[in-house]
Amino acid sequence: MSNIVVDKSKVPWWVSNVIVPLVNLTLALLVSGLFVFIAGENPIEAVKLIIFGSFGYIQGFAYTLYYTTNFIFTGLAFAVAFHCRLFNIGGEGQAYIGGLGVFLVAINLSFLPVPIVWLLAIFGAFLFGAAWAYIPAYLQSKRGSHVVITTIMFNFIASSLMIYLLVDVIRDTNQMAPHTVKLPEAIWLPSFEAFSGILGIKIRYSPLNLTFLLAIASLFFVWFLVWKTKWGYEMRAVGHNTQAAIYAGISPHKNIIIAMCISGGLAGLLGVNEILGVSHKIQAGFPAGYGFTGIAVALMGRNHPIGILPAAFLFGILYQGGSEVTFEMPNITRYMFVAVQGLIILFSGALENLFRPQIESFFVRRLNREVNA
Amino acid sequence: MVSPILELSNINKSFGHVHANKNINLQINKGTIHGIIGENGAGKSTLMSIVFGLYQANSGTIKINGKEINLKSPRDSIINGIGMVHQHFMLVENFTVLENIILGFEGETVFGEKLQKAKQDLEKLCQTYNFNIDLDATISDLSVGFRQRVEILKSLYRGAEILILDEPTGVLTPQEVDELFKILRALKEEGKTIVLITHKLIEIMDLTSEVSVMRQGEMVGHTKTEDTNKEQLAEMMVGRSVLLRVDKKEIKKGETIFQVNNLSVKDDLDVTRVKDVSLEIRSGEILGIAGVTGNGQTELLEALSGIRKVESGKIELFGEKISDQDNFLNPRMLKQKGLAHVPEDRQRMGLITDFKAHENLIFGYHDQEPFSKSSILNNREITEYSNKVMQEYDVRPNSPNLITSNFSGGNQQKIILSRELNENPKVLLVGQPTRGVDIGAIEFIHQRLIDMRDRGAAILLASVELDEILSLSDRIIVMFDGKIVGEKENKNVTERELGLLMAGVA
């Protein structure tokens, strides 16, 4: 057991918010490198492939940003709920149902002017995601059922519900696979190819689309909501000290529900990227784990939009670079990168305080020496 | 000349911009009870945490028995014979006394012979100092006074020669305080050295042989206790002369503005804690509620301030019903009607200690102009306001962006007070306004309450400090077992009279 007590007020912000996460990340990558080595491949080559795959050519970089978009949504979703001290691990299910919202709005209102369809579809995604989060929120606030349990159950329920819908209700009946018909092409969100054409770059295909800007806007939205509005203030108050919130006349019930609904809504926006932007139809299992990885993104980003952006980008790099590696190195499977993600979660989340005291006290002593000298 | 057992020279310690200890020199002689007194935030606890190895000083040396030592952690201090009893006890609730004492000290004593040996040693210690503790009792069954004894015993068992006690009497009843003092005197007789950190002058005069005074991070004086008196010490603590008694004008009673009829309230465990209480408060008067903690004052205040549901009866403000068994207005609505509440437990209820000071200064008023407009917080207004009130209420340090838990108890209380008094409430409910607050701040807080009264507010003051009730109240009611057992005008009431009522015997 370490007995190091660090005077927190002396730790510069960049040590606790930049250096410590970087150290944890490096450790996770080192251990991952070891795995790669054991699997019989050269870790240095793997790193080169990751970097080339995610930055080396324009299409690869576009893929990286496309993944980043999804992680921003699910990372923000987790962070918002967490500021009310709610552990929303139901991002996966909320994103799934959010996708249903996008599709239903877009397909039924496709006769409207295109930008209006987009806006309504975004709204639909948010609303459906929020509605799916509302039920666990209600159960938490009124009945005390813990959201960790209920949200994870709601992931399974969402999955079953969507399978049912995709098989029996909204399946494209011209074929047998569990997915819907495609949306009319007119209302697809413009993808990066279209823009790159204007810039004179020619690429074959990229999933990156206008939703990326929506993700950036969401970062601002969350920052503004949590720190600049009375709602954010009340959510944080309930999260930090429920007793005090009651004393000040702030309703814990109301704020638990608001925080969870905004959280679920943000997760739902993932559907905009996937359905309006990329596949243009609902496919079974499209959230593909983004909801869970969002937890790691938020933890790594310390639940702040400024941290979530680079964390989401990092996971984007891993996803894109990782698929490049699995393609080039036969001994490395897709699951290896699930393990790498797991290691990052382990080091930046669960073992976050493993080295924090040592690093912080090192810098505190170091800086003091400079001051005293 | 006795040689000092503990000698500190030129100790410096800063937290961020706050210089908590400035060039502290201190000598503590063997076999004495040495008092360290100072306002909250004066740096006493910081200094002792350095001695106990919890913090490391930025500079300065610590000598024990003339030998310079380097204390990197509490373990080093324990090895060097220093023990500390914290304000908040560090005990495992569902372990026995014995288990708590040997916990972490000797890994192998949990079973067998060594355990028996430890038990015998402890029993001997208990006898020597008359501790009267059952070593096999579970901590959760013990009262606060006994838990404190376990802490002391733990330190002694680990070989403490110097025992540091941080505000030991804050949580004790008067009888428990007497018992504690007996134990401390016995320890002194046996040659142990005791360092007593406190802000209560009576304890210093009662117990210590030497006293050191701290003010704003500096050591402002050392003296033998017999050469000084309470007034002089108080003056040294706050740096000016202090009125230990409150000056207050003749009462100008107005009409009744707050009325409670036949109120009953249940607690969270569904036990009726307030039984059929009726009271009224007039404009311009302070109604004091005296009583031993846990006789329903907490639940009464919570019901009156809209936090807790009323079981039966009703509450009226300006003749308008605000609460009965069917519905109650929530605290924010009550605030808008001019009812403010300074809660008993400032850290559990009055503040969000993880928030910055300016966020706490608007807590509960955050959705009103000018702090927020159409739900968006106006940071410029909030900062401007925070700077203003923190100056006005002398909150130290005057930094609105500091996290609230970094302020001392007294300054935290001032943050709450400034927030609740600023709107000029018509009715003010106050619980334990000066618990854990230093003398300088007590005087300030009392004066603010008197000012509110003179401006015509109706004030309900619940306090376990009889002194406070007697010096502030115009009228006193005594609560026992949830009922009002006595009501007196505050003229020629004696502490004895109230004490008997509080004990439920009169």
Contacts between the chains, C-beta under 8 A, distances in Angstrom:
chain1	res1	chain2	res2	distance
A	3	B	72	7.8
A	3	B	73	3.9
A	3	B	74	7.0
A	3	B	75	6.5
A	4	B	73	7.8
A	5	B	54	5.8
A	5	B	55	6.6
A	5	B	73	7.8
A	7	B	15	5.7
A	7	B	55	6.8
A	9	B	15	4.6
A	9	B	16	3.9
A	9	B	18	7.6
A	9	B	403	8.0
A	9	B	406	6.4
A	10	B	14	7.7
A	10	B	15	6.7
A	10	B	16	6.1
A	228	B	376	6.1
A	228	B	377	5.6
A	228	B	379	7.5
A	229	B	372	7.8
A	229	B	375	5.4
A	229	B	376	5.5
A	229	B	377	6.3
A	230	B	366	5.6
A	230	B	367	4.8
A	230	B	372	5.0
A	230	B	375	4.9
A	230	B	376	7.5
A	230	B	377	6.2
A	231	B	375	6.5
A	233	B	359	7.1
A	233	B	366	5.5
A	233	B	377	6.3
A	234	B	366	7.6
A	236	B	352	7.9
A	236	B	355	7.5
A	237	B	352	5.7
A	237	B	355	7.5
A	237	B	363	7.1
A	240	B	352	4.7
A	240	B	353	7.9
A	240	B	354	4.8
A	240	B	355	6.7
A	241	B	348	7.5
A	241	B	349	7.9
A	241	B	351	7.8
A	241	B	352	4.6
A	241	B	353	7.4
A	241	B	354	7.7
A	243	B	348	5.4
A	243	B	349	5.0
A	244	B	348	7.2
A	244	B	349	5.2
A	244	B	350	6.7
A	244	B	351	6.4
A	244	B	352	5.3
A	244	B	363	7.4
A	245	B	352	8.0
A	246	B	307	5.7
A	246	B	331	7.5
A	247	B	305	7.6
A	247	B	307	5.8
A	247	B	331	6.2
A	247	B	341	7.3
A	247	B	343	5.8
A	247	B	349	4.6
A	247	B	350	6.8
A	247	B	364	7.5
A	248	B	331	6.4
A	248	B	332	7.0
A	248	B	363	5.2
A	248	B	364	3.5
A	249	B	306	7.3
A	249	B	330	4.7
A	249	B	331	3.7
A	249	B	332	2.8
A	249	B	333	7.1
A	249	B	334	7.7
A	249	B	335	6.8
A	249	B	364	6.1
A	250	B	332	7.6
A	250	B	364	7.8
A	251	B	330	7.6
A	368	B	58	6.5
A	372	B	58	7.7
A	372	B	59	7.6
